[in-house]
Amino acid sequence: MSLEHVLEAREATARRDAGQRAKAAEAWMLNGTAPADRLLAFDTWARARLEATLDWAWAGEARARRIEQCRVELERLVVELWRRGWQLDGRRLARHIDAALADVAAAQAAGRVRDFWPFYSGVLRRYVGTNAEEIRAEALTAGSHVQQALGAILRAAAGRPVPDSGPSMTELVSQRRSELAARRRSEAAAVAPADPQLLFGPALSSPKRASRTP
């Protein structure tokens, strides 16, 4: 086999593997996937979107660690949607994540990002509020969790099967962050130093001078 054919075969294999990884990562968009598997797939997808969309030249050898930090920060956008009751999922959620990352990428390309982290986190934290009206309308069109629950009740009353779509990704991410925060508080409390008064009794006060009587 010629060198050209070897290189073409390698490129074809690389494209096939990349396609398979992308398909596996998008498993979080599929109904019927176990919640734990959806979360893992979502994490993989988010890392891939971060790596493909943003310029990481500034990160140097810490690139992988910075991408993971940015993935965790990206969850704030997802949690904010959940707090407002906008349980977007699948491609609707992906579109807003991509839009927020595109804003950061455009600023990088224009040379407007001098300090990456505050700029990046600021874009994510402002995104939902800045686009609230559009997201709210989209969430209503997609069907809020209240509307979905009402539809399930009506289908059950009519004797029709009620499909179990499971919790939305916004709910899953929010639940995981809440559980992680609770665990960290518990661990911090377990290693916190005990109250010195419980160990040694109340602190000794300075001796009082005897008062002199005239």
N, CA, C and O of each residue as an XYZ file, in Angstrom:
856
protein
N       0.851     -1.195      0.000
C       0.000      0.000      0.000
C       0.888      1.246      0.000
O       1.856      1.321      0.757
N       0.562      2.208     -0.836
C       1.370      3.424     -0.937
C       1.168      4.310      0.279
O       0.185      4.172      1.008
N       2.111      5.223      0.490
C       2.021      6.156      1.614
C       0.756      6.997      1.524
O       0.123      7.292      2.537
N       0.395      7.380      0.304
C      -0.824      8.181      0.132
C      -2.055      7.422      0.605
O      -2.927      7.987      1.264
N      -2.121      6.124      0.261
C      -3.261      5.323      0.688
C      -3.271      5.140      2.202
O      -4.336      5.131      2.819
N      -2.089      4.994      2.806
C      -1.992      4.861      4.259
C      -2.524      6.114      4.946
O      -3.282      6.031      5.912
N      -2.117      7.277      4.435
C      -2.579      8.536      5.023
C      -4.084      8.715      4.854
O      -4.767      9.175      5.769
N      -4.594      8.353      3.685
C      -6.036      8.465      3.459
C      -6.805      7.537      4.392
O      -7.865      7.901      4.901
N      -6.268      6.335      4.616
C      -6.923      5.378      5.516
C      -6.934      5.908      6.939
O      -7.923      5.762      7.657
N      -5.817      6.530      7.348
C      -5.754      7.096      8.692
C      -6.742      8.237      8.864
O      -7.397      8.350      9.900
N      -6.848      9.085      7.841
C      -7.792     10.198      7.905
C      -9.230      9.698      7.966
O     -10.056     10.242      8.700
N      -9.522      8.657      7.187
C     -10.870      8.089      7.198
C     -11.191      7.494      8.564
O     -12.302      7.644      9.074
N     -10.209      6.821      9.148
C     -10.408      6.244     10.484
C     -10.613      7.338     11.520
O     -11.463      7.214     12.401
N      -9.828      8.416     11.413
C      -9.952      9.524     12.353
C     -11.321     10.181     12.238
O     -11.935     10.528     13.246
N     -11.802     10.351     10.999
C     -13.130     10.949     10.816
C     -14.212     10.043     11.374
O     -15.163     10.513     12.000
N     -14.066      8.730     11.146
C     -15.058      7.789     11.654
C     -15.071      7.784     13.186
O     -16.134      7.774     13.805
N     -13.880      7.791     13.785
C     -13.801      7.798     15.244
C     -14.382      9.085     15.815
O     -15.081      9.068     16.828
N     -14.083     10.207     15.153
C     -14.618     11.487     15.624
C     -16.143     11.498     15.539
O     -16.822     12.011     16.429
N     -16.667     10.928     14.463
C     -18.117     10.852     14.317
C     -18.757      9.979     15.373
O     -19.827     10.302     15.890
N     -18.107      8.876     15.693
C     -18.624      7.976     16.720
C     -18.594      8.645     18.094
O     -19.525      8.496     18.885
N     -17.510      9.387     18.374
C     -17.420     10.088     19.657
C     -18.489     11.167     19.758
O     -19.104     11.352     20.809
N     -18.702     11.877     18.656
C     -19.725     12.923     18.660
C     -21.113     12.324     18.874
O     -21.930     12.876     19.610
N     -21.368     11.194     18.227
C     -22.663     10.536     18.381
C     -22.856     10.048     19.811
O     -23.944     10.170     20.375
N     -21.790      9.492     20.396
C     -21.872      9.019     21.777
C     -22.094     10.180     22.737
O     -22.861     10.066     23.693
N     -21.412     11.311     22.475
C     -21.547     12.472     23.347
C     -22.957     13.036     23.311
O     -23.449     13.548     24.316
N     -23.608     12.945     22.162
C     -24.960     13.484     22.028
C     -26.024     12.539     22.569
O     -27.218     12.779     22.387
N     -25.602     11.472     23.230
C     -26.564     10.549     23.841
C     -27.393     11.247     24.910
O     -28.489     10.793     25.240
N     -26.876     12.359     25.457
C     -27.639     13.075     26.482
C     -28.903     13.702     25.918
O     -29.794     14.080     26.679
N     -28.999     13.819     24.603
C     -30.184     14.392     23.973
C     -31.285     13.366     23.729
O     -32.386     13.723     23.312
N     -30.993     12.095     23.988
C     -31.933     11.030     23.662
C     -32.788     10.657     24.866
O     -32.269     10.443     25.961
N     -34.087     10.582     24.661
C     -34.981     10.102     25.706
C     -34.754      8.611     25.933
O     -34.417      7.869     25.010
N     -34.943      8.196     27.162
C     -34.785      6.786     27.474
C     -33.410      6.423     27.979
O     -33.206      5.312     28.468
N     -32.443      7.353     27.870
C     -31.107      7.103     28.399
C     -31.117      7.315     29.903
O     -31.750      8.251     30.392
N     -30.422      6.455     30.643
C     -30.382      6.557     32.100
C     -29.827      7.916     32.515
O     -28.903      8.412     31.870
N     -30.362      8.539     33.577
C     -29.905      9.868     34.000
C     -28.392      9.965     34.206
O     -27.772     10.936     33.774
N     -27.797      8.972     34.858
C     -26.350      9.009     35.099
C     -25.578      8.991     33.780
O     -24.581      9.696     33.626
N     -26.044      8.187     32.840
C     -25.387      8.121     31.528
C     -25.579      9.427     30.759
O     -24.681      9.866     30.040
N     -26.747     10.043     30.910
C     -26.996     11.324     30.245
C     -26.049     12.395     30.773
O     -25.518     13.194     30.001
N     -25.840     12.414     32.082
C     -24.948     13.405     32.669
C     -23.512     13.245     32.161
O     -22.849     14.224     31.819
N     -23.050     12.003     32.119
C     -21.696     11.751     31.629
C     -21.565     12.156     30.159
O     -20.563     12.744     29.753
N     -22.583     11.835     29.379
C     -22.559     12.203     27.962
C     -22.605     13.717     27.798
O     -21.943     14.269     26.920
N     -23.380     14.382     28.634
C     -23.461     15.843     28.585
C     -22.106     16.468     28.907
O     -21.684     17.417     28.246
N     -21.424     15.936     29.921
C     -20.093     16.442     30.272
C     -19.129     16.288     29.098
O     -18.368     17.203     28.783
N     -19.170     15.124     28.458
C     -18.292     14.873     27.310
C     -18.610     15.826     26.166
O     -17.705     16.368     25.531
N     -19.884     16.026     25.908
C     -20.306     16.934     24.843
C     -19.869     18.370     25.146
O     -19.388     19.074     24.257
N     -20.035     18.804     26.396
C     -19.669     20.176     26.763
C     -18.170     20.408     26.599
O     -17.749     21.455     26.109
N     -17.368     19.427     27.012
C     -15.906     19.569     26.826
C     -15.568     19.699     25.344
O     -14.745     20.529     24.957
N     -16.202     18.881     24.526
C     -15.931     18.914     23.092
C     -16.326     20.255     22.483
O     -15.614     20.783     21.629
N     -17.461     20.811     22.919
C     -17.900     22.103     22.387
C     -16.955     23.219     22.829
O     -16.645     24.117     22.045
N     -16.503     23.167     24.067
C     -15.558     24.160     24.554
C     -14.257     24.108     23.766
O     -13.729     25.136     23.343
N     -13.750     22.892     23.575
C     -12.480     22.725     22.887
C     -12.564     23.171     21.435
O     -11.623     23.760     20.903
N     -13.696     22.888     20.797
C     -13.840     23.204     19.373
C     -14.159     24.670     19.118
O     -13.830     25.198     18.056
N     -14.798     25.337     20.083
C     -15.309     26.689     19.845
C     -14.337     27.787     20.262
O     -14.201     28.792     19.563
N     -13.665     27.605     21.388
C     -12.842     28.679     21.945
C     -11.365     28.529     21.588
O     -10.899     27.446     21.234
N     -10.652     29.628     21.691
C      -9.207     29.653     21.447
C      -8.505     29.371     22.770
O      -8.676     30.111     23.739
N      -7.713     28.298     22.808
C      -7.054     27.885     24.053
C      -5.550     28.111     24.015
O      -4.826     27.555     24.841
N      -5.072     28.901     23.091
C      -3.631     29.139     23.000
C      -3.080     29.721     24.306
O      -1.945     29.441     24.691
N      -3.900     30.533     24.977
C      -3.462     31.190     26.207
C      -3.251     30.202     27.347
O      -2.521     30.498     28.293
N      -3.886     29.022     27.268
C      -3.861     28.073     28.386
C      -2.572     27.255     28.436
O      -2.204     26.741     29.492
N      -1.891     27.133     27.310
C      -0.643     26.374     27.287
C      -0.826     24.928     27.694
O      -1.759     24.258     27.251
N       0.086     24.447     28.554
C       0.033     23.044     28.982
C      -1.136     22.759     29.908
O      -1.479     21.598     30.133
N      -1.751     23.798     30.445
C      -2.893     23.623     31.349
C      -4.216     23.572     30.588
O      -5.282     23.700     31.189
N      -4.153     23.388     29.285
C      -5.347     23.423     28.433
C      -6.453     22.502     28.928
O      -7.592     22.941     29.084
N      -6.139     21.228     29.179
C      -7.162     20.266     29.588
C      -7.802     20.683     30.912
O      -9.017     20.571     31.078
N      -6.986     21.165     31.856
C      -7.517     21.576     33.159
C      -8.396     22.809     33.011
O      -9.438     22.907     33.661
N      -7.991     23.748     32.168
C      -8.799     24.949     31.955
C     -10.130     24.618     31.292
O     -11.158     25.204     31.632
N     -10.115     23.691     30.358
C     -11.364     23.285     29.708
C     -12.318     22.691     30.728
O     -13.517     22.968     30.697
N     -11.791     21.873     31.635
C     -12.652     21.270     32.655
C     -13.203     22.337     33.598
O     -14.369     22.269     33.987
N     -12.385     23.318     33.969
C     -12.877     24.409     34.803
C     -13.993     25.172     34.093
O     -14.990     25.551     34.708
N     -13.813     25.388     32.807
C     -14.834     26.095     32.034
C     -16.101     25.257     31.900
O     -17.204     25.804     31.872
N     -15.956     23.943     31.816
C     -17.139     23.071     31.747
C     -17.963     23.194     33.025
O     -19.190     23.283     32.972
N     -17.288     23.199     34.169
C     -17.993     23.335     35.447
C     -18.684     24.694     35.520
O     -19.828     24.790     35.964
N     -17.989     25.741     35.085
C     -18.587     27.081     35.099
C     -19.778     27.156     34.152
O     -20.736     27.883     34.416
N     -19.727     26.415     33.062
C     -20.813     26.395     32.082
C     -22.117     25.901     32.703
O     -23.203     26.264     32.250
N     -22.006     25.085     33.725
C     -23.208     24.557     34.379
C     -24.039     25.662     35.018
O     -25.238     25.486     35.235
N     -23.418     26.800     35.323
C     -24.169     27.906     35.922
C     -25.288     28.370     34.991
O     -26.383     28.704     35.443
N     -25.008     28.387     33.711
C     -26.031     28.777     32.737
C     -27.196     27.793     32.783
O     -28.360     28.194     32.759
N     -26.878     26.515     32.848
C     -27.911     25.472     32.881
C     -28.743     25.589     34.154
O     -29.969     25.475     34.114
N     -28.072     25.817     35.287
C     -28.775     25.930     36.568
C     -29.683     27.154     36.583
O     -30.784     27.101     37.130
N     -29.231     28.251     35.988
C     -30.055     29.458     35.958
C     -31.339     29.226     35.166
O     -32.393     29.743     35.539
N     -31.267     28.466     34.094
C     -32.479     28.106     33.359
C     -33.431     27.326     34.256
O     -34.635     27.582     34.267
N     -32.890     26.382     35.001
C     -33.723     25.557     35.889
C     -34.367     26.405     36.980
O     -35.537     26.207     37.306
N     -33.619     27.342     37.544
C     -34.157     28.189     38.615
C     -35.334     29.017     38.142
O     -36.231     29.334     38.923
N     -35.335     29.367     36.867
C     -36.438     30.158     36.316
C     -37.581     29.290     35.811
O     -38.583     29.796     35.308
N     -37.420     27.972     35.951
C     -38.475     27.063     35.522
C     -38.455     26.760     34.045
O     -39.418     26.205     33.515
N     -37.365     27.115     33.360
C     -37.260     26.896     31.915
C     -36.441     25.629     31.679
O     -35.223     25.680     31.510
N     -37.127     24.509     31.671
C     -36.437     23.225     31.588
C     -36.205     22.820     30.133
O     -36.752     21.831     29.645
N     -35.391     23.600     29.472
C     -35.009     23.257     28.103
C     -34.117     22.033     28.123
O     -33.390     21.789     29.085
N     -34.184     21.270     27.046
C     -33.412     20.034     26.991
C     -32.985     19.782     25.550
O     -33.439     20.461     24.628
N     -32.120     18.813     25.370
C     -31.721     18.394     24.039
C     -31.159     19.527     23.202
O     -30.363     20.332     23.685
N     -31.571     19.585     21.964
C     -31.008     20.561     21.032
C     -31.402     21.995     21.372
O     -30.682     22.928     21.018
N     -32.506     22.182     22.035
C     -32.869     23.531     22.462
C     -31.861     24.052     23.488
O     -31.428     25.202     23.411
N     -31.497     23.216     24.434
C     -30.492     23.607     25.425
C     -29.128     23.777     24.756
O     -28.408     24.736     25.035
N     -28.780     22.847     23.879
C     -27.484     22.896     23.197
C     -27.337     24.199     22.406
O     -26.248     24.769     22.339
N     -28.430     24.662     21.814
C     -28.365     25.881     20.995
C     -27.969     27.080     21.846
O     -27.191     27.919     21.392
N     -28.481     27.180     23.059
C     -28.150     28.312     23.918
C     -26.733     28.208     24.461
O     -26.049     29.221     24.609
N     -26.292     27.011     24.754
C     -24.901     26.841     25.186
C     -23.957     27.241     24.060
O     -22.972     27.945     24.286
N     -24.260     26.791     22.852
C     -23.431     27.151     21.701
C     -23.440     28.659     21.459
O     -22.418     29.236     21.087
N     -24.585     29.293     21.670
C     -24.678     30.738     21.446
C     -23.807     31.497     22.449
O     -23.134     32.461     22.085
N     -23.820     31.061     23.716
C     -22.995     31.719     24.730
C     -21.513     31.542     24.417
O     -20.733     32.487     24.534
N     -21.126     30.337     24.021
C     -19.723     30.097     23.672
C     -19.324     30.876     22.428
O     -18.190     31.341     22.319
N     -20.253     31.021     21.490
C     -19.962     31.783     20.272
C     -19.682     33.249     20.604
O     -18.850     33.880     19.952
N     -20.368     33.797     21.609
C     -20.112     35.176     22.030
C     -18.674     35.329     22.524
O     -17.990     36.300     22.200
N     -18.230     34.348     23.317
C     -16.860     34.390     23.839
C     -15.856     34.245     22.697
O     -14.855     34.960     22.650
N     -16.128     33.312     21.773
C     -15.221     33.080     20.653
C     -15.103     34.317     19.777
O     -14.015     34.646     19.304
N     -16.221     35.003     19.559
C     -16.195     36.214     18.731
C     -15.353     37.300     19.397
O     -14.605     38.014     18.729
N     -15.482     37.417     20.707
C     -14.692     38.410     21.435
C     -13.206     38.065     21.392
O     -12.363     38.953     21.266
N     -12.886     36.775     21.496
C     -11.488     36.357     21.382
C     -10.932     36.711     20.002
O      -9.828     37.243     19.891
N     -11.689     36.420     18.968
C     -11.231     36.689     17.603
C     -11.028     38.175     17.356
O     -10.179     38.575     16.559
N     -11.827     38.998     18.055
C     -11.722     40.449     17.883
C     -10.672     41.060     18.797
O     -10.451     42.271     18.759
N     -10.024     40.245     19.617
C      -8.996     40.743     20.515
C      -9.531     41.499     21.714
O      -8.817     42.318     22.291
N     -10.783     41.242     22.107
C     -11.393     41.972     23.213
C     -11.278     41.245     24.560
O     -11.801     41.727     25.565
N     -10.601     40.096     24.591
C     -10.496     39.325     25.837
C      -9.063     39.440     26.352
O      -8.151     38.788     25.843
N      -8.885     40.272     27.359
C      -7.557     40.434     27.947
C      -7.347     39.460     29.106
O      -6.259     38.910     29.281
N      -8.384     39.262     29.880
C      -8.323     38.329     31.012
C      -9.441     37.320     30.805
O     -10.612     37.642     31.005
N      -9.092     36.108     30.407
C     -10.096     35.157     29.934
C     -11.146     34.828     30.975
O     -12.340     34.923     30.689
N     -10.735     34.440     32.182
C     -11.699     33.879     33.131
C     -12.824     34.842     33.502
O     -13.990     34.460     33.397
N     -12.534     36.077     33.934
C     -13.654     36.970     34.256
C     -14.535     37.272     33.054
O     -15.746     37.442     33.200
N     -13.942     37.341     31.867
C     -14.753     37.591     30.680
C     -15.665     36.405     30.408
O     -16.863     36.581     30.190
N     -15.112     35.207     30.420
C     -15.873     33.990     30.143
C     -16.999     33.795     31.147
O     -18.150     33.592     30.761
N     -16.674     33.856     32.431
C     -17.701     33.643     33.451
C     -18.753     34.736     33.410
O     -19.925     34.477     33.683
N     -18.348     35.964     33.071
C     -19.320     37.044     32.973
C     -20.321     36.820     31.856
O     -21.514     37.066     32.030
N     -19.839     36.350     30.697
C     -20.744     36.054     29.583
C     -21.756     34.990     29.987
O     -22.947     35.135     29.708
N     -21.304     33.930     30.634
C     -22.199     32.846     31.028
C     -23.227     33.299     32.054
O     -24.398     32.931     31.972
N     -22.788     34.093     33.014
C     -23.702     34.510     34.087
C     -24.723     35.537     33.608
O     -25.799     35.664     34.193
N     -24.392     36.265     32.553
C     -25.336     37.257     32.023
C     -26.241     36.692     30.941
O     -27.256     37.307     30.614
N     -25.908     35.557     30.385
C     -26.577     35.084     29.172
C     -28.089     34.919     29.370
O     -28.880     35.427     28.575
N     -28.482     34.214     30.419
C     -29.911     33.928     30.611
C     -30.687     35.217     30.829
O     -31.758     35.400     30.251
N     -30.157     36.118     31.662
C     -30.850     37.380     31.905
C     -30.939     38.240     30.658
O     -31.974     38.852     30.397
N     -29.864     38.292     29.890
C     -29.849     39.102     28.676
C     -30.841     38.592     27.637
O     -31.449     39.377     26.909
N     -30.998     37.272     27.573
C     -31.876     36.666     26.555
C     -33.157     36.092     27.175
O     -33.757     35.163     26.636
N     -33.561     36.657     28.309
C     -34.676     36.091     29.066
C     -35.972     36.011     28.266
O     -36.658     34.989     28.302
N     -36.309     37.065     27.553
C     -37.581     37.074     26.826
C     -37.613     35.995     25.753
O     -38.607     35.285     25.604
N     -36.528     35.877     25.012
C     -36.459     34.861     23.959
C     -36.527     33.447     24.551
O     -37.244     32.585     24.045
N     -35.771     33.227     25.626
C     -35.736     31.888     26.234
C     -37.089     31.548     26.837
O     -37.552     30.412     26.734
N     -37.726     32.538     27.470
C     -39.038     32.305     28.070
C     -40.046     31.900     27.005
O     -40.811     30.956     27.202
N     -40.054     32.601     25.884
C     -40.979     32.271     24.799
C     -40.690     30.878     24.253
O     -41.611     30.119     23.952
N     -39.418     30.547     24.128
C     -39.053     29.224     23.624
C     -39.482     28.128     24.590
O     -39.970     27.075     24.181
N     -39.288     28.400     25.904
C     -39.670     27.412     26.909
C     -41.177     27.174     26.900
O     -41.632     26.043     27.070
N     -41.946     28.240     26.701
C     -43.400     28.092     26.642
C     -43.816     27.321     25.399
O     -44.748     26.517     25.437
N     -43.125     27.569     24.307
C     -43.425     26.846     23.075
C     -43.105     25.368     23.216
O     -43.864     24.504     22.777
N     -41.947     25.093     23.847
C     -41.526     23.702     24.030
C     -42.404     22.983     25.029
O     -42.545     21.762     24.974
N     -43.003     23.747     25.954
C     -43.838     23.130     26.976
C     -43.104     23.092     28.292
O     -42.113     22.378     28.445
N     -43.598     23.868     29.248
C     -42.972     23.887     30.563
C     -43.243     22.588     31.284
O     -44.043     21.772     30.826
N     -42.575     22.389     32.420
C     -42.774     21.155     33.185
C     -44.195     21.064     33.711
O     -44.725     19.965     33.880
N     -44.828     22.227     33.975
C     -46.214     22.209     34.454
C     -47.145     21.728     33.348
O     -48.039     20.915     33.582
N     -46.921     22.243     32.132
C     -47.753     21.827     31.011
C     -47.553     20.352     30.699
O     -48.509     19.649     30.372
N     -46.326     19.885     30.799
C     -46.043     18.479     30.546
C     -46.744     17.593     31.561
O     -47.300     16.549     31.220
N     -46.708     18.035     32.832
C     -47.359     17.251     33.883
C     -48.871     17.205     33.661
O     -49.492     16.158     33.846
N     -49.470     18.342     33.264
C     -50.909     18.387     32.996
C     -51.262     17.465     31.837
O     -52.271     16.761     31.878
N     -50.416     17.474     30.792
C     -50.656     16.580     29.669
C     -50.603     15.124     30.065
O     -51.387     14.315     29.569
N     -49.689     14.781     30.949
C     -49.580     13.399     31.417
C     -50.819     12.982     32.186
O     -51.298     11.856     32.048
N     -51.341     13.904     33.005
C     -52.553     13.606     33.776
C     -53.738     13.369     32.836
O     -54.522     12.441     33.035
N     -53.858     14.212     31.815
C     -54.961     14.063     30.872
C     -54.859     12.762     30.080
O     -55.868     12.101     29.834
N     -53.630     12.392     29.678
C     -53.455     11.139     28.944
C     -53.771      9.940     29.830
O     -54.358      8.957     29.378
N     -53.375     10.034     31.100
C     -53.660      8.934     32.020
C     -55.156      8.799     32.243
O     -55.680      7.687     32.314
N     -55.853      9.941     32.356
C     -57.297      9.912     32.562
C     -58.014      9.324     31.356
O     -59.076      8.719     31.497
N     -57.442      9.497     30.180
C     -58.046      8.971     28.958
C     -57.658      7.517     28.704
O     -58.084      6.915     27.718
N     -56.851      6.964     29.594
C     -56.452      5.568     29.447
C     -55.355      5.344     28.436
O     -55.141      4.216     27.993
N     -54.651      6.406     28.061
C     -53.554      6.273     27.113
C     -52.229      6.164     27.858
O     -52.091      6.730     28.942
N     -51.265      5.461     27.311
C     -49.972      5.316     27.994
C     -49.272      6.656     28.143
O     -49.332      7.513     27.260
N     -48.608      6.816     29.277
C     -47.885      8.044     29.564
C     -46.391      7.768     29.483
O     -45.844      7.122     30.377
N     -45.722      8.232     28.452
C     -44.282      7.974     28.344
C     -43.502      8.678     29.438
O     -43.805      9.821     29.782
N     -42.507      8.009     29.985
C     -41.662      8.580     31.012
C     -40.397      9.125     30.366
O     -39.468      8.377     30.063
N     -40.374     10.444     30.160
C     -39.220     11.049     29.508
C     -38.082     11.318     30.477
O     -36.969     11.639     30.060
N     -38.358     11.188     31.779
C     -37.316     11.405     32.766
C     -37.064     12.882     32.993
O     -37.645     13.724     32.309
N     -36.199     13.206     33.955
C     -35.905     14.607     34.250
C     -35.137     15.268     33.119
O     -34.411     14.607     32.377
N     -35.303     16.583     32.994
C     -34.581     17.332     31.974
C     -33.115     17.470     32.378
O     -32.757     17.236     33.532
N     -32.265     17.854     31.413
C     -30.851     18.031     31.722
C     -30.645     19.186     32.686
O     -29.743     19.136     33.523
N     -31.468     20.232     32.584
C     -31.342     21.339     33.531
C     -31.574     20.848     34.955
O     -30.878     21.263     35.882
N     -32.557     19.962     35.126
C     -32.838     19.411     36.454
C     -31.712     18.497     36.924
O     -31.319     18.550     38.089
N     -31.193     17.663     36.034
C     -30.121     16.734     36.402
C     -28.863     17.482     36.830
O     -28.253     17.144     37.844
N     -28.475     18.493     36.064
C     -27.273     19.260     36.395
C     -27.457     20.002     37.714
O     -26.545     20.040     38.540
N     -28.636     20.594     37.914
C     -28.904     21.329     39.144
C     -28.873     20.397     40.354
O     -28.332     20.751     41.401
N     -29.449     19.220     40.208
C     -29.455     18.253     41.304
C     -28.025     17.823     41.639
O     -27.670     17.717     42.812
N     -27.213     17.578     40.624
C     -25.835     17.152     40.874
C     -25.045     18.245     41.587
O     -24.300     17.963     42.525
N     -25.204     19.475     41.150
C     -24.481     20.569     41.802
C     -24.929     20.738     43.242
O     -24.111     21.015     44.119
N     -26.224     20.574     43.496
C     -26.738     20.690     44.853
C     -26.174     19.586     45.748
O     -25.779     19.842     46.886
N     -26.140     18.364     45.229
C     -25.602     17.246     46.009
C     -24.109     17.421     46.262
O     -23.622     17.100     47.346
N     -23.379     17.927     45.269
C     -21.948     18.144     45.433
C     -21.682     19.223     46.477
O     -20.770     19.087     47.291
N     -22.471     20.292     46.458
C     -22.302     21.361     47.438
C     -22.594     20.857     48.851
O     -21.892     21.203     49.801
N     -23.641     20.033     48.978
C     -23.984     19.478     50.293
C     -22.869     18.572     50.808
O     -22.537     18.595     51.994
N     -22.294     17.773     49.907
C     -21.214     16.880     50.320
C     -19.984     17.672     50.745
O     -19.320     17.309     51.716
N     -19.678     18.737     50.037
C     -18.522     19.557     50.399
C     -18.729     20.229     51.745
O     -17.794     20.333     52.539
N     -19.958     20.691     52.010
C     -20.230     21.301     53.321
C     -20.071     20.280     54.427
O     -19.535     20.585     55.493
N     -20.543     19.057     54.171
C     -20.419     18.005     55.174
C     -18.961     17.658     55.434
O     -18.557     17.470     56.581
N     -18.171     17.573     54.365
C     -16.747     17.261     54.531
C     -16.014     18.381     55.252
O     -15.132     18.128     56.073
N     -16.381     19.623     54.944
C     -15.739     20.755     55.603
C     -16.066     20.776     57.087
O     -15.213     21.090     57.917
N     -17.323     20.435     57.419
C     -17.721     20.406     58.829
C     -16.998     19.292     59.583
O     -16.702     19.425     60.770
N     -16.719     18.193     58.881
C     -16.068     17.055     59.538
C     -14.620     17.346     59.889
O     -14.102     16.815     60.871
N     -13.958     18.188     59.094
C     -12.543     18.471     59.347
C     -12.334     19.819     60.019
O     -11.197     20.194     60.303
N     -13.407     20.550     60.276
C     -13.278     21.863     60.902
C     -12.777     21.692     62.330
O     -13.189     20.754     63.012
N     -11.904     22.569     62.796
C     -11.415     22.463     64.179
C     -12.543     22.665     65.173
O     -13.442     23.479     64.964
N     -12.479     21.919     66.242
C     -13.512     22.033     67.269
C     -13.402     23.374     67.983
O     -12.353     24.017     67.953
N     -14.473     23.786     68.615
C     -14.490     25.023     69.375
C     -13.474     24.916     70.513
O     -13.577     23.997     71.326
N     -12.491     25.830     70.598
C     -11.484     25.734     71.652
C     -12.075     25.667     73.047
O     -11.505     25.032     73.935
N     -13.225     26.324     73.251
C     -13.834     26.304     74.578
C     -14.317     24.910     74.948
O     -14.331     24.546     76.124
N     -14.721     24.112     73.925
C     -15.161     22.757     74.214
C     -13.988     21.874     74.609
O     -14.152     20.925     75.377
N     -12.792     22.186     74.082
C     -11.615     21.373     74.374
C     -10.913     21.804     75.649
O     -10.477     20.966     76.437
N     -10.803     23.124     75.855
C      -9.972     23.619     76.945
C     -10.745     24.456     77.956
O     -10.164     24.964     78.915
N     -12.037     24.601     77.752
C     -12.786     25.436     78.671
C     -12.705     26.890     78.256
O     -11.996     27.214     77.304
N     -13.403     27.766     78.936
C     -13.399     29.187     78.573
C     -12.011     29.780     78.717
O     -11.220     29.347     79.555
N     -11.723     30.773     77.895
C     -10.423     31.428     77.937
C     -10.223     32.124     79.275
O     -11.156     32.685     79.849
N      -8.984     32.075     79.760
C      -8.666     32.711     81.032
C      -8.615     34.214     80.841
O      -8.030     34.707     79.876
N      -9.224     34.936     81.757
C      -9.194     36.393     81.691
C      -8.008     36.914     82.486
O      -7.469     36.222     83.349
N      -7.619     38.115     82.190
C      -6.497     38.718     82.902
C      -6.869     38.928     84.354
O      -8.007     39.298     84.642
N      -5.927     38.699     85.300
C      -6.248     38.883     86.730
C      -6.571     40.329     87.024
O      -5.925     41.247     86.518
N      -7.589     40.515     87.858
C      -7.988     41.872     88.218
C      -7.080     42.397     89.343
O      -6.686     41.681     90.263
N      -6.783     43.664     89.208
C      -6.011     44.281     90.278
C      -6.909     44.578     91.473
O      -8.060     44.995     91.346
N      -6.331     44.344     92.616
C      -7.101     44.636     93.828
C      -7.307     46.151     93.936
O      -6.368     46.932     93.783
N      -8.511     46.530     94.194
C      -8.778     47.969     94.324
C      -8.256     48.499     95.660
O      -8.282     47.804     96.676
N      -7.796     49.712     95.632
C      -7.290     50.312     96.864
C      -8.352     51.206     97.486
O      -9.010     52.001     96.815
N      -8.485     51.048     98.747
C      -9.456     51.913     99.459
C      -8.705     53.075    100.057
O      -7.610     52.907    100.594
N      -9.262     54.200     99.969
C      -8.570     55.370    100.514
C      -8.424     55.292    102.022
O      -7.864     56.200    102.636
